[in-house]
Amino acid sequence: LLESAQVGEAPAADGEVAPGMLVTVAFDGDEDDTLTFLLASREYASEDIETYSPQSPLGRGVIGHSIGEDAEYELPNGKKASVRILKAEPYSG
């Protein structure tokens, strides 16, 4: 059964953020203040790359946005924060 199991298809390399992608964002559009993370379930987390769940505030905020777009998400204190999508590419790790 496990020999033929398939996890799913890799996301398209079209620059639109989706689960399974390595995403780089700039906080408040400041390209000197960036974060690169894997947008995936916690079971894919590793010590090599920070992982954010698609259900996390940042994950929900960036999904569906494309490179160059600004995305907004809600902080735990209820305030809004914004990021600019700098890169979005399928994760091959």
PyMOL commands that set and color helices and strands:
alter all, ss='L'
color gray80, all
select helices_A, chain A and resi 2-4+42-44+57-62
alter helices_A, ss='H'
color red, helices_A
select strands_A, chain A and resi 21-27+34-39+51-52+70-74+80-90
alter strands_A, ss='S'
color yellow, strands_A
deselect
rebuild
show_as cartoon
